[in-house]
Every structure is written in C-alpha cells, then in structure tokens.
Amino acid sequence: MKQLILNSVWLLCWLAFSQVQAQTKTTEKVPYGNNPKAGAYVKAGDANIYYEVYGSGDPILLLHGGIMGSIDEMTGFIEKLKRDHLVVAMATRGHGKSEIGTAPITYELKANDVMAVINAVTKDSITLLGFSDGAYTGYKVASMYPNRVKKLVAIGAGEQIPGLRQVPAFSKERFDLESDFWKSRLALMPEPEKLEEFWKQMTQFYNTMVASKELFNSIQCPVLVLAGELDKNAPLATVIAAYQMIPDSQLGIVPNTGHVVFLENFDAVWASVKPFLNAHD
C-alpha cells in the first residue's frame, strides 16, 4: 500500500510538471531552462552547473524539485520576482543543462553547488526559494552558510528520517523516456548516458537522508515553510514538525492541494510568499 501511494504521488508530480511544460510552450515566450541570452555555467567541484539570471534588485535564487524538476517549473515565480529582484534560477546537479559529475550525492554537495552559483553572481547575502529537493537543499545552505542567506522559502519539505518514507527505485521502466516530457529533458542533459546510474544513487540518497532537529535548529534566518494540505510526499505532520524546529519560522498551508502546491494554486502560494519577502526584519 505504501509503495502504491508513493507511486501515485510521483505520477501526480509528473502530470503537474507536464501540464506546466505544455502551458509554457503556448503562453511563455521566454525559454526558461534553455535560454542562451540569460544562461551561464559555473564550475562546482566536479561538475559544471547551469543557471539563468533575470531582472535586477535584491537577489533571490530558485531551486526546483528533484528527478523530474527543472528551471521551467519555476516560471510563475520567475515572472513575478524578476520585476523587482535579481532572479537566479539554477538547474541542480543532474537536472537540465547541469552535469551529474562523479561525487556521491549529499546535501552538503548540493549546498556547495548552490554557493558556487551564488558566488558567481553576487558577494552579498541572498534569499533562497526551493521546492521539495530544492527546499531541503535550501535548508542545508542556510545551515552551512548563515551569513550568505537572508531568508528561505521552503515548499514541500518537512522533517525526514530514514524509514519515514520509502521511495521506489527511479528507473527507465518506471518512466516513459519516449514521452515528450522526457525527450525534452534528455535533450538538455550534457550527460544523458549517466542518468540511470544517477537515478540509482538518488533512490538510495532519498531513502537514507536526514533532515531533522540538528539541521532545523541550526538555521538562523527567517524561514517560510509552505506546503499543500494533502501533500503525501511531505505529509502535514512532518511539515509542521520542521516549522516547530526552525527558530525563526512561519507556516503556510494551502488547503486541498498536494505536493506541487505552487502549480496547483500559485495565487495562494504567492499570497504567502510576497509578504514574507517584503517584510523587513
């Protein structure tokens, strides 16, 4: 039953990402995630990491979700934020146009990838906004580099300890790589031949990762913890637990929405994000 539920969760995520991809093709002129005019690379350890920069103003870095995630899923946020922020949207290691590299995947590695991008763009502190895997990375960056993170918006990421969930193996048997969705993803990847090995590593990583009291207690910046009420990937109890363990935190729950809450009800999410970003400490 647990595996059936988790498979359903990933199917819903896939459908949501496919929906936003289809909308982007017809209504969005900017090719987010594959825009030569805004794109650049930075070397982070053993991998070249791709990012795009839009707008001007106070800097904010966006971190998409894992496995099926990409810069273009953040289209709604980029469109809103680039009006008065310097928006940095990065493709995390193994996603989009970023390389996979050879180093074992850890959140320390992911955090250092983020810092390589931040340092390439600004020497100042920055706000982070992350979803799911991107939100967990945001937690780690805020913990490891407290002087460089002003604020953090964490969407769909609660307390996580081994055994709390069991993520089924990511594999080509599980995903239809002949679909338009995956063809578009594979076309961007600089190392598509490494994808299946990367998926194996990510399955192990997600099933053994820890995000709990030690991490959350160490975060010094203000954090907005956001989630959909019906999120099965980050259940409500785990999200509330994370909120309670972060010293300076706010909680936002959007009713009747699941894991990809910002695609299901962007207006409700933005109604929480905007005042949090605009609030002065």
Summary of the structure (lengths in Angstrom):
residues: 281
radius of gyration: 17.1
end to end distance: 45.5
largest distance: 49.1
contacts: 959
relative contact order: 0.14
helix: 44%
strand: 19%
